[in-house]
Amino acid sequence: MANKSVEKKVFTPSEIVKELDKYIIGQTEAKRAVAIAIRNRWRRQQVKDVLREEIMPNNIILIGPTGVGKTEIARRLARLSQAPFVKVEASKFTEVGYVGRDVESMVRDLVEVGVNLIKAEKATEVQAKAEKLADERILDILIPPIRKTQTNSINSEGEEQQVNENENEAFQNKKTREWMREKVKSGEMDDRLIEFDSQVQPSIGMQVLGPFGMDDMGINIQEIMGSIVPKKRKKRKTTVKEARQLLAQEEMQKLIDMDAVQKEAIERVENSGMIFIDEIDKVAGGGKGHGPDVSREGVQRDLLPIVEGSNVNTKYGVVKTDHILFIASGAFHVSKPSDLIPELQGRFPIRVELNSLSEEDFIQILTTPQNALLKQYSALLETEGVKLSFSEDGIKEVARIATEVNEQVENIGARRLHTILTTLLDEILFDVPDKIPSDTVKIDAKFVKEKLEKIVKDRDLSKFIL
């Protein structure tokens, strides 16, 4: 039953590649590899129970310089498959016994993401009911309900009978509440101030000395102490609009079954969780380092059981990592994938090399994706009533300069476009509110050359600015 809810929409490999194409230019081989890996996870869950546990995920190593789309591929993939996803940097972890985070904390982080993901889904399901309950609480403040009181009276025949003293008053109260309910729903009462009791989570401060924090030990002190210390309530005075939001949040928390959320989160993490390990090349080359680098091979050995499958204690329960998909990435300028310890290499059977970006790729990156940089800057300036217009030759000139600087200074891939556009539009972004009366700003090749050519030629300056 849990398997059915792992992924709401099942994409075919070609559909996954098509979705990734909307945000990432080129890198078809990498997109195909991750698309197959995602589809294989769905296929595994359709296999009968006997064999299902035996099918292991094909973990992937993405090899390529910085800024070519490695992280973006993994991030978009997780969003597409609605899977719990965390990005970690291998260089942040240390061997057990050293001061720093241990590798198991990445699984705990993943479970935390999974719990928040399921909570958000459940919140959407109960939102309408929570809003309705919040409205009733607001109505109770605006028009308190009438409590019925019963009194005895003697009728004309001398018999005793119960009479509702304020039956008419209760009927009028009900009508008024209905009228007020409509006004609250329509937003007519949004600006009216009301006072209400709000729940306050007790804040528990605790300092942990030593290399591990409470998150690394899988202990949730807040929850433990929260169950001992009763929740406080305090008076708040806000507008009806804000009160609706706060009270709806409170009601939502009451309606969500956290035990069911935690159970479903662990199932989703185990079956469709993704961990993206960046900079894995920084812990490669074990055995060569001395001094502070001595723990690099240790990090690899600590990673090994998690990647091959082990049980990790988290504050929500034990999580099996056997079927979590691991995508590692690195530039591998200094080291090679073969410098990783052989056991870890064997756990990443699929290796994909990503291409460096060409001038044509930069032109596409600037214009094609849904979140293209030129679209972002245009949207920013539109807020000031200014239309930003890039000519075709202007876009080509930006791409040419980005390629040239990457080749001559340092190749940082598509991130070079950020630095170039920031420098190019610096004056415009600064002057727009005060000095630019025109509603259209045109950027052509001549403008780009005048603004950037001198910086590009000055090698020492370009290192710092571009």
C-alpha positions as CSV (number, residue, x, y, z in Angstrom):
1,M,0.0,0.0,0.0
2,A,2.9,2.4,0.9
3,N,4.5,1.6,-2.4
4,K,1.7,3.2,-4.4
5,S,2.2,6.6,-2.8
6,V,6.0,6.7,-3.3
7,E,5.7,8.6,-6.6
8,K,2.5,10.3,-7.6
9,K,3.3,10.7,-11.2
10,V,5.4,8.1,-13.0
11,F,7.6,9.5,-15.8
12,T,9.1,7.4,-18.6
13,P,12.8,8.0,-19.2
14,S,12.1,10.1,-22.3
15,E,9.7,12.3,-20.3
16,I,12.3,12.7,-17.6
17,V,14.9,13.9,-20.1
18,K,12.3,16.2,-21.7
19,E,11.6,17.8,-18.3
20,L,15.3,18.2,-17.5
21,D,15.8,19.8,-20.9
22,K,13.6,22.7,-19.7
23,Y,16.2,23.7,-17.1
24,I,19.6,22.1,-18.2
25,I,21.3,22.6,-21.5
26,G,23.0,19.7,-23.2
27,Q,24.5,16.8,-21.0
28,T,22.2,14.3,-22.7
29,E,24.3,11.3,-21.6
30,A,24.0,12.3,-17.9
31,K,20.2,13.0,-18.3
32,R,19.7,9.5,-19.8
33,A,21.6,7.8,-17.0
34,V,19.6,9.5,-14.2
35,A,16.3,8.9,-16.1
36,I,17.0,5.2,-16.3
37,A,18.0,5.1,-12.6
38,I,14.7,6.8,-11.6
39,R,12.6,4.5,-13.9
40,N,14.4,1.5,-12.5
41,R,13.2,2.4,-9.0
42,W,9.6,2.4,-10.1
43,R,10.2,-0.9,-11.9
44,R,11.7,-2.4,-8.7
45,Q,8.5,-1.7,-6.8
46,Q,6.4,-3.5,-9.4
47,V,8.6,-6.7,-9.0
48,K,7.2,-9.5,-6.7
49,D,8.4,-9.4,-3.1
50,V,10.9,-12.2,-3.4
51,L,13.1,-10.5,-5.8
52,R,12.3,-6.9,-5.0
53,E,14.7,-6.7,-2.0
54,E,17.5,-8.1,-4.1
55,I,17.4,-5.4,-6.8
56,M,19.9,-2.7,-5.8
57,P,19.9,0.9,-7.2
58,N,22.6,1.8,-9.8
59,N,24.4,4.6,-8.1
60,I,26.0,7.2,-10.4
61,I,29.2,9.3,-10.5
62,L,28.9,12.5,-12.5
63,I,32.3,13.6,-13.6
64,G,32.9,17.1,-14.9
65,P,34.1,20.7,-14.2
66,T,32.1,23.0,-11.9
67,G,29.1,24.8,-13.3
68,V,28.1,22.3,-16.0
69,G,24.8,21.1,-14.4
70,K,25.7,18.2,-12.1
71,T,23.9,19.5,-9.0
72,E,21.1,20.9,-11.0
73,I,20.4,17.6,-12.7
74,A,20.1,15.8,-9.3
75,R,18.0,18.6,-7.8
76,R,15.5,18.8,-10.7
77,L,15.3,15.0,-10.7
78,A,14.3,14.9,-7.1
79,R,11.7,17.6,-7.6
80,L,10.3,15.8,-10.6
81,S,9.9,12.5,-8.8
82,Q,8.7,14.1,-5.5
83,A,11.4,12.2,-3.7
84,P,13.2,13.2,-0.5
85,F,16.5,14.7,-1.5
86,V,19.6,16.1,0.2
87,K,22.8,17.5,-1.2
88,V,25.9,17.1,0.9
89,E,29.5,17.9,0.4
90,A,31.9,15.0,1.0
91,S,34.6,17.4,2.2
92,K,32.4,18.4,5.2
93,F,32.5,14.9,6.7
94,T,35.2,13.4,8.8
95,E,36.2,9.9,9.8
96,V,34.6,8.7,13.0
97,G,36.7,9.9,16.0
98,Y,37.5,13.2,14.3
99,V,35.7,16.5,15.2
100,G,33.1,17.1,12.5
101,R,30.0,15.6,11.1
102,D,29.8,11.8,10.7
103,V,28.5,10.4,7.4
104,E,25.4,8.9,9.0
105,S,24.1,12.5,9.5
106,M,23.3,12.7,5.8
107,V,20.7,9.9,6.2
108,R,19.2,11.7,9.2
109,D,19.0,14.9,7.2
110,L,17.2,13.0,4.4
111,V,14.7,11.6,6.9
112,E,14.0,15.1,8.2
113,V,13.4,16.2,4.6
114,G,11.1,13.2,4.1
115,V,9.1,14.0,7.2
116,N,8.6,17.7,6.1
117,L,7.6,16.5,2.6
118,I,4.9,14.2,3.9
119,K,3.7,16.8,6.5
120,A,3.3,19.3,3.6
121,E,1.3,16.7,1.6
122,K,-0.9,15.9,4.6
123,A,-1.4,19.6,5.4
124,T,-2.7,20.1,1.9
125,E,-5.2,17.3,2.4
126,V,-6.6,18.7,5.7
127,Q,-6.2,22.4,4.9
128,A,-9.9,23.0,4.0
129,K,-11.0,21.3,7.3
130,A,-8.4,23.2,9.3
131,E,-9.6,26.6,7.8
132,K,-13.2,25.7,8.7
133,L,-12.3,24.9,12.3
134,A,-10.2,28.2,12.5
135,D,-13.3,30.1,11.2
136,E,-15.4,28.5,14.0
137,R,-12.9,29.6,16.6
138,I,-12.9,33.2,15.3
139,L,-16.7,33.2,15.3
140,D,-16.7,32.0,18.9
141,I,-14.6,35.1,19.7
142,L,-16.7,37.6,17.6
143,I,-20.2,36.1,18.5
144,P,-19.9,33.7,21.5
145,P,-22.5,30.9,21.2
146,I,-25.5,31.0,23.6
147,R,-25.5,28.2,26.2
148,K,-29.0,26.8,26.6
149,T,-30.5,26.9,30.1
150,Q,-33.4,24.8,31.2
151,T,-36.1,26.0,33.7
152,N,-39.3,24.4,35.0
153,S,-42.7,25.9,34.6
154,I,-46.3,25.0,35.3
155,N,-48.7,24.8,32.3
156,S,-52.4,25.7,32.2
157,E,-53.4,22.2,33.3
158,G,-51.1,22.3,36.3
159,E,-48.4,20.0,34.8
160,E,-44.7,20.7,35.2
161,Q,-42.8,21.2,32.0
162,Q,-39.2,22.2,30.9
163,V,-39.0,25.4,29.0
164,N,-36.0,26.7,27.1
165,E,-35.7,30.2,28.4
166,N,-33.6,31.6,25.6
167,E,-34.7,29.5,22.6
168,N,-35.5,32.6,20.5
169,E,-32.1,34.2,21.6
170,A,-30.3,31.0,20.5
171,F,-32.0,31.1,17.1
172,Q,-31.0,34.7,16.6
173,N,-27.5,33.9,17.6
174,K,-27.3,31.1,15.1
175,K,-28.5,33.4,12.3
176,T,-26.0,36.1,13.3
177,R,-23.2,33.6,13.3
178,E,-24.1,32.4,9.8
179,W,-24.1,36.1,8.6
180,M,-20.8,36.7,10.3
181,R,-19.3,33.5,8.9
182,E,-19.9,34.7,5.3
183,K,-18.3,38.1,6.1
184,V,-15.2,36.3,7.6
185,K,-14.9,34.0,4.6
186,S,-15.3,36.8,2.1
187,G,-12.5,38.9,3.7
188,E,-14.7,41.7,4.9
189,M,-13.5,41.3,8.5
190,D,-9.8,40.9,7.6
191,D,-8.7,44.2,9.2
192,R,-10.7,43.9,12.4
193,L,-8.6,43.2,15.5
194,I,-9.4,40.3,17.8
195,E,-7.8,38.8,20.8
196,F,-7.3,35.0,21.1
197,D,-5.4,32.3,22.9
198,S,-2.4,31.0,20.9
199,Q,-0.3,27.9,21.5
200,V,3.3,28.6,22.4
201,Q,6.0,25.9,22.0
202,P,8.2,25.8,25.1
203,S,11.8,26.7,24.1
204,I,14.3,24.3,25.5
205,G,17.9,25.4,25.3
206,M,20.6,22.7,25.7
207,Q,24.3,22.9,24.9
208,V,26.0,19.7,23.8
209,L,29.7,19.5,24.2
210,G,31.8,17.3,22.0
211,P,32.1,16.4,18.3
212,F,28.4,15.3,17.8
213,G,25.3,17.4,18.1
214,M,21.9,16.0,19.1
215,D,20.9,15.6,15.4
216,D,23.9,13.3,14.9
217,M,22.8,11.2,17.8
218,G,19.3,10.9,16.5
219,I,17.7,12.4,19.6
220,N,15.0,15.0,19.5
221,I,15.3,16.8,22.9
222,Q,12.6,19.3,21.8
223,E,10.0,16.5,21.4
224,I,11.1,14.7,24.6
225,M,10.9,17.8,26.8
226,G,7.8,19.1,24.9
227,S,5.9,16.0,26.0
228,I,7.0,16.6,29.7
229,V,6.5,20.4,29.8
230,P,2.9,21.3,29.1
231,K,2.3,23.6,26.1
232,K,1.7,27.2,27.1
233,R,-1.0,29.4,25.8
234,K,-0.7,33.2,25.5
235,K,-3.0,36.0,24.5
236,R,-2.4,37.5,21.1
237,K,-4.1,40.5,19.4
238,T,-4.0,40.4,15.6
239,T,-6.2,41.1,12.7
240,V,-8.8,38.5,11.7
241,K,-6.8,37.7,8.5
242,E,-3.6,36.9,10.5
243,A,-5.6,35.0,13.2
244,R,-7.2,32.8,10.5
245,Q,-3.7,31.8,9.3
246,L,-2.3,31.1,12.9
247,L,-5.4,29.2,14.0
248,A,-5.6,27.2,10.8
249,Q,-1.9,26.2,11.4
250,E,-2.8,25.1,14.9
251,E,-5.8,23.1,13.7
252,M,-3.7,21.6,11.0
253,Q,-1.2,20.3,13.5
254,K,-4.0,18.7,15.5
255,L,-5.5,17.0,12.4
256,I,-2.2,15.5,11.1
257,D,-1.3,12.1,12.6
258,M,2.5,12.5,13.2
259,D,3.0,8.7,13.8
260,A,1.5,8.0,10.3
261,V,3.6,10.8,8.8
262,Q,6.9,9.4,10.3
263,K,6.1,5.9,9.2
264,E,5.3,7.0,5.6
265,A,8.4,9.3,5.6
266,I,10.7,6.4,6.5
267,E,9.1,4.2,3.8
268,R,9.5,7.0,1.2
269,V,13.1,7.6,2.2
270,E,14.0,4.0,2.0
271,N,12.3,3.4,-1.4
272,S,12.8,6.7,-3.2
273,G,15.2,8.8,-1.2
274,M,18.2,10.5,-3.1
275,I,21.5,11.6,-1.6
276,F,23.7,13.8,-3.8
277,I,27.3,13.7,-2.6
278,D,29.2,16.6,-4.1
279,E,33.0,17.0,-4.2
280,I,33.6,13.3,-3.8
281,D,36.9,13.9,-5.6
282,K,38.1,15.9,-2.5
283,V,38.1,12.7,-0.4
284,A,39.7,10.6,-3.2
285,G,43.4,9.8,-3.2
286,G,43.5,8.1,0.2
287,G,46.8,7.0,1.5
288,K,48.7,9.9,-0.1
289,G,47.7,12.5,2.4
290,H,49.3,13.2,5.7
291,G,48.4,15.3,8.7
292,P,44.9,16.8,8.5
293,D,44.2,14.8,5.2
294,V,44.7,11.5,6.9
295,S,41.0,11.1,7.4
296,R,40.1,11.2,3.7
297,E,40.3,7.5,3.2
298,G,38.5,7.1,6.5
299,V,35.6,9.1,5.2
300,Q,35.4,6.8,2.2
301,R,35.4,3.7,4.5
302,D,32.6,5.3,6.6
303,L,30.6,6.0,3.4
304,L,30.9,2.5,2.2
305,P,28.4,0.8,4.5
306,I,25.8,3.5,4.0
307,V,26.1,3.3,0.2
308,E,26.1,-0.5,0.2
309,G,23.2,-0.7,2.6
310,S,23.0,-0.5,6.4
311,N,20.7,0.5,9.2
312,V,20.9,4.1,10.5
313,N,19.3,5.2,13.8
314,T,17.3,8.4,13.4
315,K,14.9,10.2,15.8
316,Y,12.0,8.9,13.7
317,G,13.2,5.3,13.7
318,V,15.7,3.0,12.0
319,V,16.2,3.6,8.3
320,K,17.6,1.1,5.9
321,T,19.8,2.6,3.2
322,D,19.8,-0.4,0.8
323,H,17.6,1.3,-1.8
324,I,18.5,4.9,-1.4
325,L,19.9,6.3,-4.7
326,F,23.3,7.9,-4.3
327,I,24.6,10.3,-7.0
328,A,28.2,11.4,-6.5
329,S,29.9,14.2,-8.4
330,G,33.3,15.8,-8.7
331,A,35.5,17.7,-11.1
332,F,38.3,15.1,-10.7
333,H,41.0,17.6,-11.8
334,V,43.7,16.4,-9.4
335,S,42.4,12.9,-8.6
336,K,40.7,10.3,-10.8
337,P,37.6,8.1,-10.0
338,S,40.1,5.2,-9.8
339,D,41.7,6.9,-6.8
340,L,38.6,6.1,-4.7
341,I,39.0,2.9,-2.7
342,P,38.0,-0.1,-4.8
343,E,35.0,-1.1,-2.6
344,L,33.5,2.4,-3.0
345,Q,34.1,2.4,-6.8
346,G,32.2,-0.8,-7.0
347,R,29.2,0.8,-5.4
348,F,29.0,3.5,-8.1
349,P,28.8,1.3,-11.2
350,I,27.6,4.0,-13.6
351,R,30.0,6.8,-14.5
352,V,29.0,9.7,-16.8
353,E,31.3,12.4,-18.0
354,L,29.7,15.8,-18.5
355,N,31.0,18.1,-21.2
356,S,32.5,21.5,-20.8
357,L,30.1,24.2,-22.0
358,S,30.7,25.8,-25.4
359,E,29.8,29.3,-26.6
360,E,26.6,27.8,-28.3
361,D,25.7,26.2,-24.9
362,F,26.0,29.6,-23.2
363,I,23.7,31.3,-25.7
364,Q,21.1,28.6,-25.0
365,I,21.6,28.8,-21.2
366,L,21.0,32.6,-21.4
367,T,17.7,32.3,-23.3
368,T,16.2,28.8,-23.4
369,P,15.5,27.4,-19.9
370,Q,12.4,28.4,-18.0
371,N,14.6,30.0,-15.4
372,A,17.1,31.5,-17.9
373,L,19.3,34.3,-16.5
374,L,18.0,36.9,-19.0
375,K,14.4,36.1,-18.0
376,Q,15.4,36.6,-14.3
377,Y,17.0,40.0,-14.9
378,S,14.1,41.1,-17.1
379,A,11.6,40.1,-14.4
380,L,13.6,42.0,-11.8
381,L,13.6,45.2,-13.8
382,E,10.0,44.9,-14.8
383,T,9.2,45.5,-11.1
384,E,10.5,49.1,-11.7
385,G,8.5,49.5,-14.9
386,V,11.6,49.0,-17.1
387,K,11.8,46.5,-20.0
388,L,15.2,44.9,-20.5
389,S,15.9,44.0,-24.1
390,F,18.9,42.0,-25.3
391,S,19.7,42.0,-29.0
392,E,20.9,38.7,-30.6
393,D,24.4,40.1,-31.1
394,G,24.4,41.3,-27.5
395,I,23.6,37.7,-26.3
396,K,26.3,36.3,-28.5
397,E,28.9,38.8,-27.2
398,V,28.1,37.8,-23.6
399,A,28.5,34.1,-24.5
400,R,31.8,34.8,-26.3
401,I,33.2,36.7,-23.4
402,A,32.1,34.0,-20.9
403,T,33.8,31.3,-23.0
404,E,37.0,33.4,-23.4
405,V,37.3,34.1,-19.6
406,N,36.6,30.5,-18.7
407,E,39.4,29.4,-21.0
408,Q,41.9,32.0,-19.8
409,V,41.2,32.5,-16.1
410,E,39.5,29.5,-14.7
411,N,36.7,27.3,-16.0
412,I,33.7,27.7,-13.6
413,G,31.1,26.8,-16.3
414,A,27.7,28.5,-16.4
415,R,28.4,30.3,-13.1
416,R,30.6,32.6,-15.2
417,L,27.4,34.1,-16.8
418,H,26.3,35.3,-13.3
419,T,29.5,37.2,-12.8
420,I,29.5,38.7,-16.3
421,L,25.8,39.8,-16.2
422,T,26.2,41.3,-12.7
423,T,29.1,43.4,-13.9
424,L,27.4,44.3,-17.2
425,L,24.2,45.4,-15.6
426,D,25.7,46.9,-12.5
427,E,25.0,50.6,-13.4
428,I,21.6,49.9,-14.8
429,L,20.5,48.0,-11.7
430,F,21.8,50.9,-9.5
431,D,20.4,53.8,-11.6
432,V,17.0,52.5,-12.6
433,P,15.0,54.0,-9.7
434,D,16.5,57.4,-10.0
435,K,18.1,58.2,-13.4
436,I,16.6,56.0,-16.1
437,P,13.4,57.7,-17.5
438,S,13.1,55.4,-20.5
439,D,10.9,52.4,-20.1
440,T,13.1,50.2,-22.3
441,V,16.9,49.5,-21.9
442,K,18.5,47.9,-24.9
443,I,21.7,45.8,-24.6
444,D,23.6,45.2,-27.8
445,A,27.1,43.9,-28.7
446,K,28.5,47.4,-28.7
447,F,27.2,48.0,-25.1
448,V,28.7,44.7,-24.0
449,K,32.1,45.3,-25.6
450,E,32.3,48.8,-24.1
451,K,31.5,47.6,-20.6
452,L,33.5,44.4,-20.5
453,E,36.3,44.4,-23.1
454,K,38.7,46.4,-20.9
455,I,38.1,44.1,-17.9
456,V,38.6,40.9,-20.0
457,K,41.9,42.2,-21.4
458,D,43.2,43.1,-18.0
459,R,44.1,39.6,-16.7
460,D,44.8,40.7,-13.1
461,L,41.5,42.5,-12.8
462,S,39.4,39.8,-14.6
463,K,40.5,37.3,-11.9
464,F,38.7,39.3,-9.3
465,I,35.7,40.7,-11.2
466,L,35.0,38.0,-13.9
